[in-house]
Amino acid sequence: MTDPMEKAVLYIGVKLIKAVPMTEREAHKVLEREEPKSTLERDGYLVEYEGGYRSWSPMRAFDNSHRQVTITCDHRIILQ
């Protein structure tokens, strides 16, 4: 049997999100979740997706996959 992924094509998914720099502990308070068991204070972002779903993302993972954008008054998108 051949691997179906041999015929796979590449895709890039794009979605606009809102994000605020926030430590993991701060985000857990905002999200009303149990505090993380780790004693390390990790930097990251509180993220809000379309539809209002919120979560926390570690800084490295977030920075590797997201770019800040500005939407101009004539609806152009500028990547930062």
GROMACS elastic network, one bead per residue, 0.5 to 0.9 nm:
[ bonds ]
;  ai    aj funct       b0    kb
    1     4     6  0.89307   500
    2     5     6  0.86796   500
    2     6     6  0.78401   500
    3     6     6  0.57263   500
    3     7     6  0.81730   500
    4     7     6  0.58898   500
    4     8     6  0.70798   500
    5     9     6  0.83936   500
    6     9     6  0.87550   500
   15    49     6  0.83154   500
   15    50     6  0.83040   500
   16    49     6  0.73816   500
   16    50     6  0.74756   500
   16    69     6  0.89666   500
   17    47     6  0.68609   500
   17    48     6  0.58098   500
   17    50     6  0.66592   500
   18    46     6  0.83027   500
   18    47     6  0.57314   500
   18    48     6  0.50957   500
   18    49     6  0.66544   500
   18    50     6  0.86291   500
   19    22     6  0.89626   500
   19    45     6  0.59210   500
   19    46     6  0.54871   500
   19    48     6  0.62406   500
   19    49     6  0.88505   500
   20    44     6  0.84491   500
   20    45     6  0.52757   500
   20    46     6  0.52432   500
   20    47     6  0.66722   500
   20    48     6  0.88893   500
   21    43     6  0.75993   500
   21    44     6  0.58385   500
   21    46     6  0.63832   500
   21    47     6  0.88316   500
   21    59     6  0.83532   500
   22    25     6  0.82149   500
   22    26     6  0.62022   500
   22    27     6  0.62051   500
   22    42     6  0.88417   500
   22    43     6  0.62627   500
   22    44     6  0.54280   500
   22    46     6  0.58964   500
   22    56     6  0.82646   500
   23    26     6  0.52444   500
   23    27     6  0.61853   500
   23    28     6  0.86646   500
   23    41     6  0.67249   500
   23    42     6  0.55994   500
   23    44     6  0.54338   500
   23    45     6  0.69203   500
   23    46     6  0.81756   500
   23    56     6  0.85742   500
   23    58     6  0.84152   500
   23    59     6  0.89852   500
   24    27     6  0.51386   500
   24    28     6  0.61994   500
   24    29     6  0.88051   500
   24    35     6  0.83681   500
   24    36     6  0.75925   500
   24    41     6  0.67569   500
   24    42     6  0.55876   500
   24    43     6  0.63168   500
   24    44     6  0.65241   500
   24    45     6  0.78806   500
   24    46     6  0.83063   500
   24    56     6  0.68014   500
   24    57     6  0.80655   500
   24    58     6  0.76473   500
   25    28     6  0.51627   500
   25    29     6  0.64962   500
   25    30     6  0.88949   500
   25    35     6  0.60829   500
   25    36     6  0.67734   500
   25    41     6  0.70383   500
   25    42     6  0.78734   500
   26    29     6  0.52570   500
   26    30     6  0.64501   500
   26    31     6  0.86903   500
   26    35     6  0.88516   500
   26    46     6  0.88403   500
   27    30     6  0.50294   500
   27    31     6  0.59548   500
   27    32     6  0.82631   500
   27    33     6  0.84487   500
   27    44     6  0.88657   500
   27    45     6  0.78284   500
   27    46     6  0.59395   500
   27    55     6  0.78821   500
   27    56     6  0.62868   500
   28    32     6  0.57685   500
   28    34     6  0.65178   500
   28    35     6  0.58397   500
   28    36     6  0.76619   500
   28    55     6  0.87610   500
   28    56     6  0.78847   500
   29    33     6  0.62398   500
   29    34     6  0.77811   500
   29    35     6  0.73273   500
   30    33     6  0.78312   500
   30    46     6  0.87458   500
   31    34     6  0.89572   500
   31    46     6  0.89254   500
   31    54     6  0.74174   500
   31    55     6  0.74399   500
   31    56     6  0.86911   500
   32    35     6  0.87773   500
   33    36     6  0.86564   500
   34    37     6  0.86968   500
   35    38     6  0.86808   500
   36    39     6  0.79587   500
   37    40     6  0.88604   500
   38    41     6  0.77095   500
   42    58     6  0.70275   500
   42    59     6  0.79980   500
   43    57     6  0.87070   500
   43    58     6  0.62418   500
   43    59     6  0.56654   500
   43    60     6  0.87389   500
   44    56     6  0.69926   500
   44    57     6  0.55056   500
   44    60     6  0.76096   500
   44    61     6  0.85685   500
   44    62     6  0.73690   500
   44    63     6  0.89690   500
   45    55     6  0.84036   500
   45    56     6  0.56327   500
   45    57     6  0.52932   500
   45    58     6  0.65299   500
   45    59     6  0.64289   500
   45    62     6  0.74201   500
   46    54     6  0.70455   500
   46    55     6  0.59149   500
   46    57     6  0.65525   500
   47    53     6  0.82184   500
   47    54     6  0.54595   500
   47    55     6  0.53205   500
   47    56     6  0.57859   500
   47    57     6  0.69847   500
   48    51     6  0.83083   500
   48    52     6  0.59114   500
   48    53     6  0.56347   500
   48    55     6  0.66763   500
   48    56     6  0.87856   500
   49    52     6  0.56018   500
   49    53     6  0.52846   500
   49    54     6  0.63218   500
   49    55     6  0.84741   500
   50    53     6  0.68971   500
   57    60     6  0.84893   500
   57    61     6  0.68403   500
   57    62     6  0.60034   500
   58    61     6  0.55733   500
   58    62     6  0.61314   500
   58    63     6  0.85924   500
   59    62     6  0.51193   500
   59    63     6  0.58938   500
   59    64     6  0.84121   500
   60    63     6  0.52271   500
   60    64     6  0.60420   500
   60    65     6  0.87179   500
   61    64     6  0.53062   500
   61    65     6  0.65016   500
   61    66     6  0.86646   500
   62    65     6  0.54422   500
   62    66     6  0.58499   500
   62    67     6  0.88810   500
   63    66     6  0.55180   500
   63    67     6  0.72444   500
   64    67     6  0.84382   500
   67    79     6  0.65676   500
   67    80     6  0.64568   500
   68    78     6  0.84968   500
   68    79     6  0.60537   500
   68    80     6  0.52728   500
   69    77     6  0.63940   500
   69    78     6  0.54152   500
   69    80     6  0.56725   500
   70    76     6  0.81042   500
   70    77     6  0.57077   500
   70    78     6  0.50990   500
   70    79     6  0.66218   500
   70    80     6  0.74748   500
   71    74     6  0.80136   500
   71    75     6  0.57116   500
   71    76     6  0.55799   500
   71    78     6  0.63493   500
   72    75     6  0.51027   500
   72    76     6  0.52523   500
   72    77     6  0.64857   500
   72    78     6  0.76689   500
   73    76     6  0.74638   500
